[in-house]
Amino acid sequence: DTTPTEEEQKALRALVEEKSGYTFEEMKEKYDIIGDVRGIGGMLGVEFVKDKESKEPNPEFVSKLVQTALQKGLLLENAGSSSNVVRFLAPLCMTEEQMEAGLKIFEESILANL
C-alpha cells in the first residue's frame, strides 16, 4: 500500500505550504509580470499582470503559460474573474521531487513567454 499515512500527509502538506509559498513569493519579486501571490495552505494563486503599477490583468500571458507548461508535462489551471491567475492545489500524494520538478517547469514556462 503506497497511501501515505496521516502523519506523512501532514508532513507533506507542511512542506508544500512552505516550499511553494516561498518559491512563488521569490518569483513575485523576480518577475514584474507576477502581480500577487495569495491563498491558504497548499492552495495558492499566482496572479499575472501586464505591469505591477497598473495591476492590469494579463490573461493572454496565462493562456500561453498554460500551453507551454503542458508541452513540458505540467498541467496548470487558470482561474480568476479575468483568467489571469494560475491556481495551484498540490496533491497530498506528491513527492518532494515531483514538487521540485513542477516548480522548475512553471518557472521555465514563465521565462519562455516573457
Secondary structure, DSSP 8 states (H G I E B T S, - for coil): -----HHHHHHHHHHHHHHHHHHHHHHHHH-TTEEEEEEETTEEEEEEBS-TTT--B-HHHHHHHHHHHHHTT---EEESTTS-EEEEE--TT--HHHHHHHHHHHHHHHHHH-
